[in-house]
Amino acid sequence: MNYLDRREWLLTNGLGSFASGTVCDARTRTYHGWLIAALDPPRRRTLLFSHLDTSLEVSGKIWALSTNFWNGGKTIDPVGYQFLRSFETDPVPQWVWGHQQWQLTRQLVMPYGLVEDEQTRQFHHRILIQYSYQGSDVATLRLRPLIADRDFHHQQFEQENLQFSQLVGHQCLYLQAMRPSQVGTPWQLGWSAGEYQPDELWYRNYYYPEENQRGLGDREDLYSPGYLTISLEPGATVTLEARVGCPQDTAELQLNAQVFEAAVQGEQDRQNQLVAIARGAGGAGGAGGAGGAEGAGDDEIRYPSVMRSHQEWETIWRQLLKAGDQFIAWCASISSPTVMAGYPWFNDWGRDTLIALPGLTLATGRFSLAKGLLQTFGSYCRDGLIPNTFPDVESEPIYNSIDASLWWLETLGLYLEITQDWDFLIQQYPTVRKIYKAYTAGTRYNIQVDAVDGLLTWEAPDVAITWMDVVLDGQPITPRQGKAIEINALWYSALCWIAKWTEKMATGAVKDRVRLLHQNQHYLKQAQQVKTSLQKFWNPEQKYFYDTIEPDDHRNTQIRPNAVVALSLYHCGFESNQGRQVLQVARDRLLTPYGLRSLDPADPEYIGYYGGDRWHRDSAYHQGTVWSWLIGSFSRAWKRFYPTEPLPFDWKPLLDHLQHQACLGSISEIFDGDKPHLPQGAIAQAWSVAELIRCFREQGNKW
């Protein structure tokens, strides 16, 4: 490869730990490294092991195989990417460097880190590296570990008060950062062959071009404790492992090629199990309603016409399941699974989790996982609100979302429709009532039901509590106070769900039957009032919905995708002719090959490029930027209002992005609103992947 391929790869371990880097093997972000360990899963993510600086000596000539940026990007040294012959991600990231008389292959695998039995639960944060050599002569491989001990959001710099201790053992090295007021995380590096030589050095001023483009800190110093020298016969391999902690039993450190192969096979077996579970779910992922289940069995599922063969269908389906699984992580503070919103920098978020849940769990047959997530989020309901961010240890959740509770109700409904798990409904019904009562009577941020029209409204200056939530210098970029279109569509669907649930519970109830039936009639009446009042959002001039009805009754006429979200929910309170007209406008103004724009390009506030420093990026975040998760809403709404017409969307660009762009094997968070719609933001986003999985399952052969 004679060019710097800066596309990225990602490995995760189910605890929030991850490894990430580029195809060309240069670090371009603060978030790149081989062991970024979530020391309090999935939080306290700490870069411990950045990479191995690699050189190969063959017949007296030394080949430097690493690639690093220096001097503000003006210098690249070494230029190992020029000897890179191939890269692939399946089954694990693999690089092949070569020249006329030699070839060196490197593979990385990050084993699943949660190990449980009936008595114990253990967390393992580790990565295995294997080098394989082919050539005509004996070669000498030199590996110099570059390490750190810092929060994954920040860079490390050489300082007098930062020291690294190292203890050399038999084919292993114990490492720990030492500061005057803090002892760092102990970890160890082991190897199957080679001689280690302590040789302490600081490598100063690594340059991270992606951080520079984002207007963030772009320099870092990494420490090297020494180097490893391995003599390799043709066909030989060497295996290394970096892991958090210092094992008591030295037998744990025994490494060889079989250990690496077993780790790779373990990951493949786990992925195969996910595929089998999803296949067994059949058409369940559609969840009825706008996303109706096809109900196709194993042998009946047909691949979309955009794909050339069933084999291509299977390949992409496996990629999507693998990508979706990367976001599932165990959360130690709540002893339950959670969903990482995106890599490399997002934690778990309530709204994101609940929007992603149908695609990540229901469409893939992981119903117990769905149940666990719903139960966990429901248990944190306070004042009728579901938290938008989960707590660290001994800290409180953050309740800054009006719609997380509504998405919880919507997703609970989808789960119950698929599983018919009515015992779970009875268990969760007190939370349902908490949400209903709080929203009706009033709760934080002046969230309340308007007694006149039954619509849900809120008013709180200087905050943003819908999904368009950027606040800069104390002011929301997209102020949406009052009555928002998608919030009230969610409210209507929630009332329909609750009415259905009370009727269902009344059927089998004895002492509460009369009370439940009275509640059922009340919810039905309230839902009808909301449905009637939803007509206030109709803008006949634009043939579109107002985005918000503000507290002073002003109507916001901006064309945003929230109207499409409102049409995509299980229960829809809008007329067919209105739905069709809205979708036509959205198709013409908002639809791109990668999702829906967050604002009409004709709007004077539209920003077509997402980039620059934080101020410029946040200003553009919901002002034109394309969000790929919204293609799921568009697809379901289109299926509802145009059931006999093909979706006016070419899936090929998004599938090409999945396979060949940005983070290979995942879907980016956002894209530029303007052509060529370059991928931006987080390199892998949960709801982006989840909605593609959901569409994949729902649409089947109708793509």
C-alpha positions as CSV (number, residue, x, y, z in Angstrom):
1,M,0.0,0.0,0.0
2,N,1.7,3.2,-1.2
3,Y,-0.8,5.5,0.5
4,L,-1.8,6.0,4.1
5,D,-5.1,4.1,4.6
6,R,-6.6,5.8,7.6
7,R,-9.7,3.7,7.8
8,E,-10.2,2.2,11.2
9,W,-10.8,-1.1,13.0
10,L,-12.4,-1.9,16.3
11,L,-12.3,-4.7,18.8
12,T,-14.3,-4.9,22.1
13,N,-14.6,-7.3,25.0
14,G,-18.1,-7.0,26.3
15,L,-16.9,-4.9,29.3
16,G,-16.4,-1.5,27.6
17,S,-12.7,-2.2,27.0
18,F,-11.6,-1.9,23.4
19,A,-8.7,-1.8,20.9
20,S,-8.7,0.4,17.9
21,G,-6.4,1.7,15.2
22,T,-6.0,2.2,11.4
23,V,-5.4,0.0,8.4
24,C,-2.0,1.7,7.8
25,D,-1.2,1.0,11.5
26,A,-0.6,4.7,12.4
27,R,-2.3,6.1,15.4
28,T,-4.4,9.0,14.3
29,R,-6.6,9.5,17.4
30,T,-6.2,9.8,21.2
31,Y,-8.5,6.8,21.3
32,H,-6.2,4.5,19.4
33,G,-4.5,1.8,21.3
34,W,-4.4,-2.0,21.8
35,L,-5.6,-2.1,25.4
36,I,-7.9,0.6,26.5
37,A,-9.3,-1.1,29.6
38,A,-12.6,-0.3,31.3
39,L,-11.3,-0.7,34.9
40,D,-14.8,-0.2,36.3
41,P,-16.8,-1.8,33.5
42,P,-17.8,-0.1,31.3
43,R,-16.2,3.1,32.7
44,R,-12.8,4.3,33.8
45,R,-11.5,3.5,30.3
46,T,-7.7,3.8,30.6
47,L,-5.1,3.5,27.8
48,L,-2.4,1.1,29.1
49,F,-0.9,-0.5,26.0
50,S,-0.7,1.7,22.9
51,H,1.2,-0.6,20.4
52,L,4.4,-2.4,19.6
53,D,7.0,-0.5,17.5
54,T,8.1,-3.3,15.1
55,S,11.2,-3.9,13.0
56,L,12.4,-7.0,11.2
57,E,16.0,-7.8,10.3
58,V,16.6,-10.2,7.4
59,S,20.0,-11.0,5.9
60,G,21.6,-8.0,7.7
61,K,19.0,-5.5,6.5
62,I,16.5,-3.9,9.0
63,W,13.0,-3.1,7.9
64,A,11.1,-0.7,10.1
65,L,7.4,-1.7,9.9
66,S,5.7,0.8,12.1
67,T,4.0,4.0,10.9
68,N,3.9,7.2,13.0
69,F,3.0,10.8,12.5
70,W,5.3,13.5,13.9
71,N,5.8,17.3,13.5
72,G,2.2,18.2,13.0
73,G,1.8,15.6,10.3
74,K,4.7,16.9,8.2
75,T,6.9,13.9,9.1
76,I,6.0,10.2,8.8
77,D,8.6,7.9,10.3
78,P,9.0,5.0,9.9
79,V,7.0,4.4,6.7
80,G,6.1,0.8,7.4
81,Y,2.8,1.2,5.5
82,Q,4.8,1.1,2.3
83,F,5.6,-2.6,3.0
84,L,2.0,-3.4,3.9
85,R,0.7,-6.0,1.4
86,S,-2.8,-6.6,2.8
87,F,-5.2,-6.0,5.6
88,E,-8.4,-7.8,6.6
89,T,-10.8,-7.9,9.6
90,D,-12.3,-11.3,9.4
91,P,-12.1,-13.2,11.6
92,V,-9.7,-10.8,13.4
93,P,-7.6,-7.8,12.3
94,Q,-4.7,-9.0,10.3
95,W,-1.8,-7.1,8.6
96,V,0.7,-8.7,6.2
97,W,3.9,-6.9,5.5
98,G,6.3,-8.2,2.9
99,H,9.2,-7.8,0.5
100,Q,11.0,-10.0,-1.9
101,Q,12.4,-12.6,0.5
102,W,10.1,-12.3,3.5
103,Q,6.6,-11.8,4.8
104,L,5.4,-10.9,8.3
105,T,1.8,-11.4,9.5
106,R,0.3,-9.8,12.6
107,Q,-3.1,-10.6,14.1
108,L,-4.9,-9.2,17.1
109,V,-7.7,-10.7,19.1
110,M,-9.5,-9.3,22.2
111,P,-11.3,-12.2,24.0
112,Y,-14.7,-11.7,25.6
113,G,-14.0,-10.4,29.1
114,L,-16.9,-11.5,31.3
115,V,-16.4,-14.9,32.8
116,E,-19.2,-16.2,35.0
117,D,-20.2,-19.3,36.9
118,E,-22.7,-20.0,39.6
119,Q,-20.5,-18.5,42.3
120,T,-18.3,-15.9,40.8
121,R,-18.1,-13.2,38.2
122,Q,-14.7,-12.2,36.8
123,F,-13.6,-9.4,34.5
124,H,-10.6,-10.0,32.1
125,H,-9.2,-7.1,30.1
126,R,-6.6,-8.5,27.7
127,I,-5.5,-8.6,24.1
128,L,-3.4,-11.2,22.3
129,I,-1.0,-10.5,19.5
130,Q,0.6,-13.0,17.2
131,Y,3.3,-12.6,14.6
132,S,4.0,-15.2,11.9
133,Y,7.1,-15.2,9.7
134,Q,7.7,-16.6,6.3
135,G,11.0,-16.2,4.4
136,S,14.1,-17.8,3.0
137,D,16.4,-16.9,5.9
138,V,16.2,-16.7,9.7
139,A,14.9,-13.3,10.8
140,T,15.2,-11.2,13.9
141,L,12.0,-9.5,15.1
142,R,12.3,-6.6,17.5
143,L,9.3,-5.3,19.4
144,R,9.3,-2.2,21.6
145,P,6.1,-1.8,23.7
146,L,4.8,1.8,23.9
147,I,2.7,2.3,27.0
148,A,0.7,4.8,29.0
149,D,-1.5,5.2,32.0
150,R,-4.1,7.8,31.3
151,D,-7.8,8.4,30.8
152,F,-8.8,7.6,27.3
153,H,-10.1,11.1,26.5
154,H,-6.7,12.8,27.3
155,Q,-3.1,12.6,26.2
156,Q,-0.1,11.6,28.3
157,F,3.1,13.7,28.6
158,E,6.5,13.1,30.0
159,Q,6.7,14.5,33.5
160,E,9.1,14.2,36.4
161,N,6.3,12.9,38.7
162,L,5.3,10.2,36.3
163,Q,7.4,7.1,36.5
164,F,6.8,3.5,35.3
165,S,8.0,0.6,37.3
166,Q,8.8,-2.7,35.6
167,L,9.5,-6.1,37.0
168,V,11.0,-8.6,34.6
169,G,9.8,-12.2,35.1
170,H,10.1,-15.4,33.0
171,Q,8.8,-14.4,29.6
172,C,6.8,-11.7,31.1
173,L,7.0,-8.1,32.3
174,Y,5.0,-6.5,35.0
175,L,4.3,-2.8,34.6
176,Q,2.7,0.0,36.7
177,A,2.7,3.7,36.5
178,M,3.7,5.6,39.7
179,R,2.8,9.1,40.6
180,P,3.4,10.9,44.0
181,S,-0.3,10.8,44.9
182,Q,-1.5,7.9,42.8
183,V,-0.5,4.3,42.0
184,G,-1.4,3.3,38.5
185,T,-3.0,0.2,37.2
186,P,-0.9,-2.9,37.3
187,W,-0.7,-5.0,34.1
188,Q,1.5,-7.4,32.5
189,L,2.9,-8.2,29.1
190,G,3.9,-11.8,28.3
191,W,5.5,-13.5,25.3
192,S,6.0,-17.1,24.0
193,A,9.6,-16.6,22.8
194,G,12.3,-14.0,22.9
195,E,14.8,-12.1,25.1
196,Y,13.7,-8.9,26.8
197,Q,16.1,-6.0,27.4
198,P,15.1,-3.1,29.7
199,D,15.8,0.2,27.9
200,E,13.7,3.0,29.2
201,L,12.8,5.7,26.7
202,W,10.2,8.4,26.1
203,Y,8.9,8.8,22.6
204,R,7.8,12.4,22.5
205,N,5.2,14.3,20.3
206,Y,3.3,11.6,18.6
207,Y,0.9,13.5,16.4
208,Y,-2.8,12.6,16.0
209,P,-4.3,14.2,12.9
210,E,-7.9,13.3,13.6
211,E,-7.8,15.2,16.9
212,N,-6.2,18.2,15.1
213,Q,-9.1,18.3,12.7
214,R,-11.5,18.2,15.7
215,G,-9.8,21.2,17.3
216,L,-8.6,19.1,20.2
217,G,-5.2,18.2,21.7
218,D,-3.2,16.4,19.1
219,R,0.2,15.5,20.8
220,E,1.2,12.7,23.1
221,D,4.3,11.2,24.7
222,L,4.4,7.5,25.1
223,Y,6.8,5.5,27.3
224,S,8.8,2.4,26.4
225,P,10.3,0.3,29.1
226,G,12.5,-1.8,26.8
227,Y,12.4,-4.1,23.8
228,L,12.0,-7.8,23.0
229,T,14.2,-9.6,20.5
230,I,12.9,-12.8,18.8
231,S,14.8,-15.1,16.4
232,L,12.3,-16.5,13.9
233,E,12.9,-19.5,11.7
234,P,10.8,-19.6,8.5
235,G,7.2,-20.6,9.5
236,A,7.7,-19.6,13.1
237,T,5.3,-17.6,15.3
238,V,5.5,-15.6,18.4
239,T,2.5,-14.9,20.7
240,L,2.1,-12.0,23.1
241,E,-0.5,-11.1,25.6
242,A,-1.2,-7.8,27.5
243,R,-3.6,-8.1,30.4
244,V,-4.7,-6.1,33.4
245,G,-3.5,-7.3,36.7
246,C,-0.6,-9.5,37.9
247,P,-1.6,-13.2,38.0
248,Q,-0.6,-15.1,41.0
249,D,-0.2,-18.3,39.1
250,T,2.6,-18.1,36.5
251,A,0.9,-20.9,34.6
252,E,-1.5,-18.2,33.4
253,L,1.4,-16.7,31.4
254,Q,2.1,-19.7,29.3
255,L,1.6,-18.5,25.7
256,N,1.9,-20.3,22.3
257,A,0.2,-20.3,18.9
258,Q,-2.5,-22.7,20.2
259,V,-3.5,-20.2,22.9
260,F,-4.0,-17.6,20.3
261,E,-5.9,-19.9,17.9
262,A,-8.1,-20.9,20.8
263,A,-8.9,-17.3,21.5
264,V,-9.8,-16.7,17.9
265,Q,-11.9,-19.8,17.8
266,G,-13.7,-18.8,21.0
267,E,-14.7,-15.4,19.4
268,Q,-15.8,-17.2,16.2
269,D,-17.9,-19.6,18.3
270,R,-19.5,-16.8,20.1
271,Q,-20.4,-15.0,16.9
272,N,-21.7,-18.2,15.4
273,Q,-24.0,-18.5,18.5
274,L,-25.3,-15.0,17.9
275,V,-26.1,-15.9,14.3
276,A,-27.9,-19.1,15.4
277,I,-29.9,-17.2,17.9
278,A,-30.9,-14.6,15.4
279,R,-31.8,-17.3,12.8
280,G,-33.9,-19.0,15.4
281,A,-35.8,-15.8,16.0
282,G,-37.1,-15.9,12.4
283,G,-39.2,-12.8,11.6
284,A,-39.7,-11.8,15.2
285,G,-37.5,-8.7,14.9
286,G,-40.1,-6.6,13.1
287,A,-42.2,-6.2,16.2
288,G,-45.4,-5.6,14.3
289,G,-47.0,-2.2,13.6
290,A,-45.0,0.0,11.3
291,G,-42.1,-2.5,11.6
292,G,-44.3,-5.5,11.1
293,A,-42.7,-8.9,11.4
294,E,-42.5,-10.9,8.2
295,G,-42.7,-14.2,10.2
296,A,-40.4,-15.9,7.7
297,G,-38.7,-19.1,8.9
298,D,-35.2,-20.1,8.4
299,D,-35.5,-21.5,4.9
300,E,-37.9,-18.8,3.8
301,I,-35.8,-15.7,4.5
302,R,-34.8,-14.3,1.1
303,Y,-32.0,-11.9,0.6
304,P,-32.5,-8.3,-0.5
305,S,-32.3,-7.6,-4.3
306,V,-29.4,-5.2,-3.7
307,M,-27.2,-8.2,-3.0
308,R,-26.0,-10.4,-5.7
309,S,-26.2,-13.7,-3.8
310,H,-27.4,-15.4,-0.7
311,Q,-23.7,-15.7,0.3
312,E,-23.4,-11.9,0.2
313,W,-26.6,-11.6,2.3
314,E,-25.1,-14.0,4.9
315,T,-21.8,-12.1,5.0
316,I,-23.5,-8.7,5.6
317,W,-25.9,-10.2,8.1
318,R,-23.0,-11.7,10.1
319,Q,-21.2,-8.4,9.9
320,L,-24.2,-6.6,11.3
321,L,-24.7,-9.0,14.2
322,K,-21.0,-8.8,15.1
323,A,-21.1,-5.0,14.9
324,G,-24.3,-4.9,17.1
325,D,-22.7,-7.1,19.7
326,Q,-19.8,-4.8,20.1
327,F,-22.0,-2.2,21.8
328,I,-23.3,-4.7,24.5
329,A,-21.3,-4.3,27.7
330,W,-21.6,-5.4,31.3
331,C,-22.1,-2.5,33.8
332,A,-20.5,-3.3,37.2
333,S,-22.2,-0.5,39.1
334,I,-25.7,-1.9,38.3
335,S,-24.7,-5.5,37.8
336,S,-26.5,-5.6,34.5
337,P,-25.8,-5.3,30.8
338,T,-25.9,-1.9,29.2
339,V,-25.4,-0.5,25.7
340,M,-22.4,1.7,24.7
341,A,-23.8,4.5,22.6
342,G,-20.8,4.6,20.3
343,Y,-17.1,4.1,19.9
344,P,-14.5,5.4,20.5
345,W,-15.7,8.1,23.0
346,F,-19.3,7.6,24.1
347,N,-20.5,5.9,27.3
348,D,-23.9,4.3,27.7
349,W,-26.9,6.6,27.2
350,G,-30.6,6.0,28.1
351,R,-32.2,7.4,25.0
352,D,-29.7,5.7,22.6
353,T,-30.0,2.4,24.3
354,L,-33.8,2.3,24.1
355,I,-33.9,3.4,20.5
356,A,-31.2,0.8,19.6
357,L,-32.8,-2.0,21.7
358,P,-35.2,-3.3,19.1
359,G,-32.5,-3.7,16.5
360,L,-29.8,-5.0,18.9
361,T,-32.0,-7.5,20.8
362,L,-35.5,-8.1,19.4
363,A,-34.5,-8.4,15.8
364,T,-31.6,-10.7,16.8
365,G,-33.6,-13.0,19.1
366,R,-31.8,-11.8,22.3
367,F,-35.0,-11.5,24.3
368,S,-33.5,-12.1,27.7
369,L,-31.0,-9.3,27.0
370,A,-33.9,-7.0,26.0
371,K,-35.7,-7.9,29.2
372,G,-32.7,-7.2,31.3
373,L,-32.1,-3.8,29.7
374,L,-35.7,-2.8,30.1
375,Q,-35.7,-4.0,33.7
376,T,-32.5,-2.1,34.5
377,F,-33.6,1.2,33.0
378,G,-37.0,0.9,34.6
379,S,-35.5,0.4,38.0
380,Y,-33.8,3.8,37.7
381,C,-37.1,5.6,37.0
382,R,-37.3,8.8,39.2
383,D,-40.1,11.4,39.0
384,G,-41.3,9.5,36.0
385,L,-38.0,10.0,34.1
386,I,-35.6,7.3,32.8
387,P,-32.0,8.4,33.1
388,N,-30.2,9.5,30.0
389,T,-26.8,8.5,31.5
390,F,-26.1,5.7,33.9
391,P,-24.2,6.3,37.1
392,D,-20.6,5.6,37.9
393,V,-20.0,4.0,41.3
394,E,-21.6,6.0,44.1
395,S,-22.9,8.7,41.7
396,E,-26.4,9.6,40.6
397,P,-27.8,9.1,37.1
398,I,-28.5,12.2,35.0
399,Y,-32.2,12.7,34.2
400,N,-32.1,15.2,31.3
401,S,-34.3,13.6,28.7
402,I,-38.1,14.0,28.1
403,D,-38.2,11.1,25.7
404,A,-36.2,8.3,27.3
405,S,-39.2,7.3,29.4
406,L,-41.4,7.4,26.3
407,W,-38.9,5.3,24.3
408,W,-38.9,2.9,27.3
409,L,-42.7,2.5,27.0
410,E,-42.5,2.1,23.2
411,T,-39.7,-0.5,23.5
412,L,-41.5,-2.4,26.3
413,G,-44.5,-2.6,24.0
414,L,-42.4,-4.1,21.2
415,Y,-40.9,-6.6,23.5
416,L,-44.2,-7.7,24.9
417,E,-45.7,-8.0,21.4
418,I,-43.0,-10.4,20.4
419,T,-42.5,-12.4,23.6
420,Q,-46.0,-12.3,25.1
421,D,-44.2,-12.1,28.4
422,W,-47.2,-10.8,30.4
423,D,-45.6,-11.7,33.7
424,F,-43.0,-9.1,32.9
425,L,-45.7,-6.6,32.2
426,I,-47.2,-7.1,35.6
427,Q,-43.7,-6.7,37.1
428,Q,-43.1,-3.5,35.2
429,Y,-46.6,-2.0,35.4
430,P,-45.8,0.1,38.6
431,T,-43.1,1.8,36.6
432,V,-45.5,2.4,33.7
433,R,-47.9,4.1,36.2
434,K,-45.0,6.2,37.6
435,I,-44.2,7.5,34.2
436,Y,-47.9,8.2,33.3
437,K,-48.6,9.9,36.6
438,A,-45.5,12.1,36.5
439,Y,-46.1,13.2,32.9
440,T,-49.7,13.9,33.6
441,A,-49.3,15.8,36.9
442,G,-46.0,17.4,36.0
443,T,-42.4,16.7,36.7
444,R,-38.9,18.1,36.2
445,Y,-38.3,20.7,33.4
446,N,-42.0,21.6,33.7
447,I,-42.9,18.5,31.7
448,Q,-46.6,18.1,31.9
449,V,-49.8,17.4,30.0
450,D,-51.6,20.5,28.7
451,A,-55.0,20.2,30.4
452,V,-56.7,21.8,27.4
453,D,-55.5,19.6,24.5
454,G,-53.9,16.6,26.3
455,L,-50.6,17.2,24.5
456,L,-47.2,16.8,26.3
457,T,-45.3,20.0,26.8
458,W,-42.2,21.2,28.6
459,E,-40.5,24.5,29.3
460,A,-37.0,25.1,30.8
461,P,-34.7,27.7,29.4
462,D,-31.0,26.8,28.7
463,V,-31.5,23.1,28.5
464,A,-32.3,20.7,25.7
465,I,-34.0,17.5,26.6
466,T,-35.1,16.0,23.2
467,W,-32.6,14.1,21.1
468,M,-31.6,17.3,19.5
469,D,-29.8,18.2,22.7
470,V,-26.7,20.3,22.0
471,V,-26.1,23.3,24.3
472,L,-23.4,25.8,23.6
473,D,-22.5,28.6,25.9
474,G,-25.6,28.0,27.9
475,Q,-27.9,28.1,24.9
476,P,-29.6,25.2,23.1
477,I,-28.5,25.2,19.4
478,T,-31.9,23.6,18.5
479,P,-34.4,25.0,21.0
480,R,-37.5,22.8,21.0
481,Q,-39.4,23.9,24.1
482,G,-43.2,23.4,24.2
483,K,-44.9,20.6,22.3
484,A,-42.5,18.6,20.0
485,I,-43.9,16.5,17.2
486,E,-42.1,13.2,17.9
487,I,-42.6,13.6,21.7
488,N,-46.3,13.8,21.3
489,A,-46.4,11.0,18.8
490,L,-44.5,8.9,21.4
491,W,-47.0,10.1,24.0
492,Y,-50.0,9.0,21.9
493,S,-48.4,5.6,21.3
494,A,-47.6,5.2,25.0
495,L,-51.3,5.8,25.9
496,C,-52.4,3.2,23.3
497,W,-49.9,0.7,24.8
498,I,-51.1,1.4,28.3
499,A,-54.7,1.0,27.3
500,K,-53.9,-2.3,25.6
501,W,-52.0,-3.5,28.7
502,T,-54.7,-2.7,31.2
503,E,-57.2,-4.5,29.0
504,K,-54.9,-7.5,28.9
505,M,-54.3,-7.5,32.6
506,A,-58.0,-7.1,33.3
507,T,-58.7,-10.3,31.4
508,G,-56.8,-12.4,33.9
509,A,-57.4,-10.3,37.0
510,V,-59.8,-11.1,39.9
511,K,-59.8,-8.4,42.5
512,D,-58.4,-5.6,40.3
513,R,-60.5,-6.3,37.2
514,V,-62.9,-3.4,37.7
515,R,-60.2,-0.9,38.5
516,L,-58.2,-2.0,35.4
517,L,-61.2,-1.7,33.1
518,H,-61.9,1.8,34.4
519,Q,-58.2,2.7,33.8
520,N,-58.5,1.2,30.3
521,Q,-61.4,3.4,29.4
522,H,-59.6,6.4,30.8
523,Y,-56.5,5.7,28.7
524,L,-58.5,5.1,25.6
525,K,-60.3,8.4,26.0
526,Q,-57.1,10.3,26.7
527,A,-55.4,8.7,23.6
528,Q,-58.3,9.8,21.5
529,Q,-58.0,13.4,22.8
530,V,-54.3,13.4,22.0
531,K,-54.9,11.9,18.5
532,T,-57.4,14.7,17.8
533,S,-54.9,17.3,19.1
534,L,-52.1,16.0,17.0
535,Q,-53.8,17.7,14.1
536,K,-52.5,21.0,15.6
537,F,-49.1,20.0,14.1
538,W,-50.4,19.8,10.6
539,N,-49.1,22.6,8.3
540,P,-51.2,22.5,5.1
541,E,-49.0,25.0,3.3
542,Q,-45.9,22.9,3.6
543,K,-47.7,19.6,3.6
544,Y,-45.6,18.7,6.6
545,F,-45.8,18.8,10.4
546,Y,-44.7,21.7,12.5
547,D,-41.6,20.6,14.4
548,T,-42.7,22.3,17.6
549,I,-45.6,24.3,19.0
550,E,-43.8,26.7,21.3
551,P,-45.0,27.8,24.8
552,D,-46.2,31.1,23.2
553,D,-48.1,29.0,20.7
554,H,-45.7,30.0,17.8
555,R,-45.4,27.2,15.2
556,N,-41.9,26.2,14.2
557,T,-42.1,25.5,10.4
558,Q,-38.5,24.0,10.0
559,I,-38.5,20.8,8.1
560,R,-36.8,18.2,10.3
561,P,-36.9,14.4,10.5
562,N,-38.8,14.4,13.7
563,A,-42.0,14.3,11.7
564,V,-40.8,11.0,10.1
565,V,-40.1,9.6,13.6
566,A,-43.6,10.5,14.5
567,L,-45.0,8.4,11.6
568,S,-42.8,5.4,12.4
569,L,-44.0,4.4,15.8
570,Y,-46.1,1.3,16.6
571,H,-49.3,3.3,17.1
572,C,-49.7,6.2,14.7
573,G,-52.2,8.9,15.2
574,F,-52.0,10.6,11.8
575,E,-54.2,10.4,8.8
576,S,-53.0,8.4,5.7
577,N,-53.0,11.4,3.3
578,Q,-50.9,13.4,5.8
579,G,-48.4,10.6,6.3
580,R,-47.9,10.2,2.5
581,Q,-47.4,13.9,2.0
582,V,-44.9,14.2,4.9
583,L,-42.9,11.3,3.5
584,Q,-42.8,12.9,0.0
585,V,-41.4,16.1,1.5
586,A,-38.9,14.1,3.6
587,R,-37.9,12.1,0.6
588,D,-37.2,15.2,-1.5
589,R,-35.6,17.4,1.3
590,L,-34.1,15.2,3.9
591,L,-33.3,11.8,2.4
592,T,-29.6,11.0,1.5
593,P,-27.9,7.7,0.7
594,Y,-26.9,7.4,4.3
595,G,-29.9,8.5,6.3
596,L,-32.0,11.7,6.9
597,R,-30.6,15.2,7.2
598,S,-31.5,16.9,10.5
599,L,-32.6,20.0,8.7
600,D,-33.8,21.0,5.2
601,P,-30.9,22.3,3.1
602,A,-33.1,25.3,2.0
603,D,-33.4,26.4,5.6
604,P,-31.2,29.5,6.4
605,E,-29.9,27.7,9.5
606,Y,-28.7,24.7,7.6
607,I,-25.0,23.7,7.9
608,G,-23.9,21.2,5.3
609,Y,-20.5,20.2,6.7
610,Y,-19.7,18.8,10.1
611,G,-16.2,19.6,11.1
612,G,-13.7,21.9,12.8
613,D,-13.4,22.6,16.5
614,R,-16.1,21.7,19.0
615,W,-18.1,24.9,18.5
616,H,-18.4,24.4,14.8
617,R,-19.1,20.7,15.2
618,D,-21.8,21.1,17.8
619,S,-23.3,24.0,15.8
620,A,-23.8,21.6,12.9
621,Y,-24.8,18.5,14.9
622,H,-28.6,18.9,14.4
623,Q,-28.6,21.6,11.8
624,G,-28.3,19.6,8.6
625,T,-26.0,16.7,9.6
626,V,-27.2,13.3,8.3
627,W,-28.1,10.8,11.0
628,S,-28.1,7.2,9.7
629,W,-30.3,5.8,12.5
630,L,-33.2,7.8,11.0
631,I,-33.3,5.6,7.9
632,G,-35.1,3.0,10.2
633,S,-37.9,5.5,11.0
634,F,-38.2,6.4,7.3
635,S,-38.3,2.8,6.2
636,R,-41.0,1.8,8.7
637,A,-43.1,4.9,8.0
638,W,-42.8,4.3,4.3
639,K,-43.9,0.7,4.7
640,R,-47.0,1.9,6.7
641,F,-48.1,4.6,4.3
642,Y,-46.9,3.2,0.9
643,P,-47.2,-0.6,1.5
644,T,-47.2,-1.5,-2.1
645,E,-44.4,0.9,-3.3
646,P,-40.7,0.2,-3.0
647,L,-38.7,2.2,-0.6
648,P,-37.1,5.1,-2.4
649,F,-33.7,4.4,-1.0
650,D,-30.7,2.7,-2.4
651,W,-29.2,0.6,0.4
652,K,-25.9,0.0,-1.5
653,P,-24.0,3.1,-0.3
654,L,-24.8,2.4,3.3
655,L,-23.8,-1.3,3.0
656,D,-20.6,-0.2,1.2
657,H,-20.0,2.1,4.1
658,L,-20.4,-0.8,6.5
659,Q,-17.9,-2.9,4.6
660,H,-15.4,-0.5,3.2
661,Q,-15.4,3.0,4.9
662,A,-14.6,4.7,8.2
663,C,-14.6,1.9,10.8
664,L,-14.6,-1.3,8.8
665,G,-17.6,-3.5,9.8
666,S,-19.6,-0.8,11.5
667,I,-21.7,2.3,10.8
668,S,-20.7,5.8,11.6
669,E,-22.7,8.1,13.9
670,I,-23.3,10.9,11.3
671,F,-22.5,12.1,7.8
672,D,-22.1,15.5,6.2
673,G,-25.4,16.9,5.0
674,D,-23.7,18.0,1.7
675,K,-22.4,15.6,-0.9
676,P,-20.3,13.5,-0.9
677,H,-21.8,12.9,2.6
678,L,-18.5,12.0,4.3
679,P,-18.7,10.0,7.5
680,Q,-18.2,12.0,10.7
681,G,-18.5,11.7,14.4
682,A,-18.1,8.4,16.3
683,I,-16.7,5.7,14.0
684,A,-19.3,3.1,15.3
685,Q,-22.7,4.1,16.6
686,A,-25.1,1.7,18.4
687,W,-28.4,3.0,17.0
688,S,-27.0,3.4,13.5
689,V,-26.1,-0.3,13.5
690,A,-29.2,-1.3,15.3
691,E,-31.6,0.4,12.9
692,L,-29.8,-1.2,9.9
693,I,-30.2,-4.7,11.6
694,R,-33.9,-3.9,12.2
695,C,-34.4,-2.8,8.6
696,F,-32.5,-5.9,7.4
697,R,-34.8,-8.1,9.3
698,E,-38.1,-6.3,8.6
699,Q,-37.6,-5.6,4.9
700,G,-36.2,-9.0,3.9
701,N,-36.7,-9.5,0.2
702,K,-38.6,-6.2,-0.2
703,W,-35.4,-4.1,-0.2
